[in-house]
Amino acid sequence: MDCYVCRSKERFDTLPPRERVDADEHWRVVHAFDSRLPGWLVLVPRRHVTSIAELTDAEAASLGTWQVRLSRALTAVTGCVKTYVMQYAEQAGFAHVHFHVVPRPPDIPLDHRGPRAFAYLHAPPDERVPEAHMDALAIDLRRHLTTESTP
């Protein structure tokens, strides 16, 4: 099985902050590695599943909470005006279920809003958010997630 997410879980404790923004027993949050949009997060189950229907009840129960908490953290840390949440899991090597939680900055061009935000993904290496910036964002997001109180 060629699964990027599963290959990295064996090294979880040694991963850089951008690859372990936060985690619990069911989910792990990472910064998308090939995005030109700072704060593009990916929420992945910690076990291998290729369909939402395969999620356990416990995984499903915490999914919505994670999406809301990440949206709040992105709003606080990046100043975005809203977030997009998308799930496809169709690309070769990335069939592992994952949810994109994407900040929508106030100044994003109209032609990059909604599903067209994917224009920010699969960026050439020289246009990607630098790793140091992803790590700094990950640390800020983790700090916010740790201190956040749920209303």
C-alpha positions, 0 to 999 in steps of 0.5 A: 500500500502506498499511503503518504499518511500511513508512512509518516505515522511511524515517525510521528514523534520526530515529525516537524511541527507542520506535520503534527499541528495537533492530534488526538487518538483518532485524528492528526492535523498537518499543514499541506506541504504543497500549498502556496496558501499559508494555513492550508490544513489537512485533517487525517484519521490516524488509522488507514481508511479510504472512505468516510463510511469506514470511520468508527462512531468515535472518529465520526463523533469527533470529526465535526468538533475538529473541523470547528476548532481548526476553523476557529484557530485559523481565524484567530491565527491567520485573520481569515474571514471563513474556512472551507472544508473539503474531502475527496481522497482520490489522488494516487498515494493520497486515498487515505481519507483526509479533510482540507480545512482551508483559510479564506483570507479577506483579500483572496481573488474572486477567481480563487474562492470556493472550490477554485481555492484548489488553485493554491494547492500543488504549487511548484516548490519555489511558490510553496509556503516555506517550511519555516513559515509552516512550522511557525504557523503550526506552533501558533495554531497548536498554542491556540488549540491548547488554550481555546475554551469551547463555548 
